[in-house]
Amino acid sequence: MMRKPAGIASCPRKQFMHSLTAEAPILFDRNRADDLMKSGCPAEAVHIYRGLVEARPDEDSHLLALAWALHDSGQTAEAAACFEQLFRKELARNLFSGFAYDELVRIYREGKNGEALVSVCERAAAAQPEDIGILQTLGEAYLSAGNAAQALRIFEKLVESEPDAPERRCSLGDALLSMGDFVRAKAEYNRAAEIDPAAETTFFSRLADGLLRAGDAEGAKAAWEKCLAARSDEPLFWMGLGDCLADLGEPVASEDAYSRAADLHLETAGSCWYRLGNLFTKKGLHAHAVEAFTKAIVIDPGNPLHLLRLAASHAASGQDGLAASVLRRLEALKPTPSTGS
């Protein structure tokens, strides 16, 4: 029997050893970069990951690692570009894992980049048209970008799919608020409360905030009153009612509501009155602001910010002497510099 030449028999082994030799530097660099990340040094890892991506452009794990290193080192725009590459690859392969999409949504939300957020959500929805979570995020993106009509279309579809999901009802209500349809918006929130009565204060407080932002202070007041009917021991509900009353031109009633809030939680009563003082200041009700800031100082006399706002309110009311007196109190709070012996 003829023997095969030794070189032929050993060829696969040589190829295997060659591949190991070629891969060794890649593995070494990857381990080094990963160790830098574990040590909290993402900026130093970025350079290594870049080299790995250039050497192995088809290996997504290196690109993902680079994205994280860029993100953790504060280079958010470049991180987003890496996640965009991964996202486009997923879409091209018709293999949607959602990981790159989730990171892009988070980055664009945090950066308040509405246009980019809408773009990534639209592409994800085109790839996964029946995914409820993606559609919900797309509707929210449209709403935050000021495209209430598109948001309405999305949320109406979601309510049709899940008519007994209270969160879908609330989202539809938000879109309707943005379009100025307060009647339908209130109806959707009421329906959400009927579906989940245990969460009614969450729904109505959200509705109240939305109505006040949209300019319906009377409707917001009614929503806060529903919250208080269920939980009269919640300070935030009284403060919300006070905000509406101030907007309706009832500063005395607003003070009464804030007083109820302050009495319910004495530990934060100073902050409560300070918030009301700022509200009155924005509305030009400086005399009422003086009263609110004065009450805040009684509770927290050493807070320099409260004194500063009180001085400004006195000055805005034409009470320059009182403003100067408060500023002297503020000056007295500053620590006396120590003198060396």
N, C-alpha and C positions, 0 to 999 in steps of 0.2 A: 504494500500500500504506500502510495506516495504521500509524503508529509507536505503540509502547506508551509510556505515560507514563513519564518518567524515574524517577519515584518507585517504580513497580512493578518496573522492571528492577533497581533498586538495593536493593530490600527484602532479598533474601537476604544481600547483602554487609553491609547495616546490622546484620542479626541476628548475622552472624558476628563483626563488629567489637564488637558489644555483649557477646557471650559472652566474647570475649577480654578485654574491659575488666573484666567481672565476675570472671573467673578470675584476673586478675593479682594481686590481694591474697592469694588463697589460695596461689598458687605462691610468692609472695614470702615469706609466713610459713612455708611448708613448707621452703623452702630455708634460711631463717634458723634454724629449729628443727633441721634436719639438720646444719647447720654447728656448732651448739652441741653436739650429740651427738658430732660428730667431734672437737671441742675438749675433750671430757671434762667437759662441763657439763650433765649430764642433768636436774638439778633446774630449771635455767633453761629448758630445752626443754619441760618438762612443761606449763607454763602455755600456751605457744603451741600445743602439740598438743591440749590440751583445747579451745581455741578452734576448731581445725580440725575436731575431732570434732563439736562443736556445730553448726558451719556446714555440714558435709558428713557427716551421720550414716550415710549409706549407703555411704560409701567406707571399706572395711575397712583400707586401707593407713594411714589416719590413726590408727585405733584401735590397730592393731598397733604403730605408732611410739610412741604414748602408752604402751602396755603396756611396751615396752622401756625407755622413759625412766623410768617409774615404778620398774621393777625395778632399773635401774642407779643410781637415786638412793636405793635402800633402802626404797622404799614397796611392799614385796612384796605385801601384802594387796590394795592397789588394782590392782597389776599383775595379780594372779591374777583379779580381778574383770573386767578387760579381756579377758584370755585366755578367761575363761568365756563372755563375750559372743560372742567369735569362734567358740568351740567350739559354742555353741548354734546359731549361724547355720549352721555347716557341717552340723550334724545336721539342721536344718530343711530345708536345700537338698538333702539326700542327696548331698552332695559332700564326702566326707571326705578332707582332705589330710593330717591327722594333725599339722600343725604346732602348732596351739594345744593339742592334746592332749599332745604331747611336752613343751611348756613347763609345762603344768599338772602333769604327772607329776613333773617335776624340782622345781618349786616346792613341791609338797606333800610330796615325799620329804625335801627339805632342811629343811622346816619341821616334819617329823614329824607331819603332819596326816593321820592314818590314815583318818579318816572321809571327808574330802574326796577323798583318793586313791582309796579304794574307789569312791566315787560316780562320779568321772570315768572310771575304768576300766570300771565296769559299763555306763555309757552308750556308751563306745567299743566295747565288746564286743557290745552289742546292735546297734550299727550295722554292725560288721564281725565277725560271729560266727565266721568261719573264719580270722581273722588270728592266726597263731601267736604273733607278738610281743605283740599286745595281750592275748591270753589268758595268756601267761606273766607279763606285768606284773600282770594282774588276780589271778592266783594268788599272786604275791608280796605284793600289797597285802592280800589276805585273810589271809595268813600273818602279816604284820607287825601286822595289826589284831587278831590272836588268834582268827581264825575258821578254825581248822585244817580243820574238816569241809568248808567250801566250797573251801578251797585244795586239799584232797585230791581233790575232785571235778574241779576244773580240771586238776590235774596228771595224774590218771589218764587224762583225755581226751587230753591232749597226748602221753602215752606211747603210747597207742593209735594216735595219728596218726603219731608218729615213734619207733617202738620202738628204733631204733638211734642215737638222739641221747643221748649221755651226760648232757648238761646237764638234759634232761627227767627222766632217771632220778634225778639228784641232787635236783632240786626235789621230786619225788615222795617221795624219802627224807626231805627236810626236813619235809614235811607229816606223814609218818608219825612222825617223831621228836616233833613237837609233840603228836601224839595218844598218845604213849607206846608205840607199836608198834615197839620197837627191832629186833626180829627182821626184820621186813619192810624197815625202813629200811636195815639193814646189807645186806640182799639187793639192794636197788636200787643202793646204792653199789658193791657188788661187781660188779654187772652193768655199771655205768658204767666201772669199771676194766677189765673184760674187753673192752668195746667200744673203749676208747681206752687201751691200756696205757701209752703215753708220758705220760699225764696222771694216772697212778694216785696219785702223791703229793699232787697237788692235791685229788683226790677224797677220799682217806683223811684228809688233814689237816682238810678241811672236815667230814667225818664225825666225827672225833675231837672237834673243837670243839663240834659239836652234841650229841654224846653226853654230854660233860662238863657242858654247860649243862643238859641234861635230867636229870642225876643218875646217869648210867651211867658211873662212873669206870673200872670194869673194862673195859667195852667201848671206852671212849676210849683206854685204855692199849694195848689190842690194835691199835687203828687206828694209833696212833703207832708201834707196833712194826713194822707193815707199811711205814710210811713210812721208818723207819730201815733196814729190810731192803733197801730200794731205794736210799736215800741216807743213809748213815751219816755223811756229812760236812756235814750241814745243821744248824747250831746250833738253829734254831727247832724242829726235830723233837725234839731232846734236851730242850729247855725244855718243850715240850708234854708229853713223857713225864714230866718232873719234876713238872709241875703235877698230873698224874693220881696219881702216887705220893704226893704230899703229901695229896691228897684221900682216898687210901686209907689214910692213917695211917702212911706210911712215909717220915718226913722224912729219914732218913739216905740212903736210896736216891734220894730226890728231890735231895739235895745232890750225890750222885754224878752224876746225869744232868745237872745244871746245870754241874758241873765239866767234863764232856765238852763241853758247849756253849761254855763260856768258853775252853777250850783250843783250840777250833777257830777262834775269831775273837778274838784278843787285843785288837784295837782296841776292841771293845765288851764286853770281859769285865767291866768295872766296872758297866755297865748291866745285864748279865746277873745278877750277884750282887745288885744293888740290887732287881731285879724279884723274885728269890727271897725276899729279906728282907721285901719288902712282902707277898708271899704268906704267909709264915710269920706275919707280924704279924696278918693278917686271920684266921688260924686260931688265934691265941692261943699260938703256939709261939715265945715271946719269946727263949728261950735259943738256939734255932736261928736266929732272926732276927738276934741279936747276931753270930753267926758269919758269916752271909751279909753283913751290913753291914760287918763288919770286913774281910772279903775285898775288898769293893767299895772301901773306903778305901785299902787297900794298893795297889790298882791306880790309884786316882784320889784321892790324899790331899788335894787342894785343892778337892774338891767339897763345898760347904756342906750340900747336901741330904742327902748320905750321912751326914755327921756328925750332922745333926739327927735323922735316923731312928735312928742308932745310940744316941744319947742317950736317945731315947724308949723304945727297946727295953731298955736298961739300967734305966731307971726302972720300966718295966712288970715287969721281973724282980726288983724290989726292990733293985737295985744303985745306990742314990742317989749314992754317992761316985763311982762310975765315970761315971754320967750327968753329974755336975757337972764332972768332968775333961774329958769330951768337949766339953761346952759351952764350957769355957775355951779349948779348941783352936779351936772355932768362932769365938769372939770374937777370937782372935788372927789369924784370916784377914781380918778387916775392915781395910780400908785406913786408915792413920793420917791424920787430917785435916792438911793442910798449913797451916803458920802463916806469916803475912806477915812480912816483915822490917821 
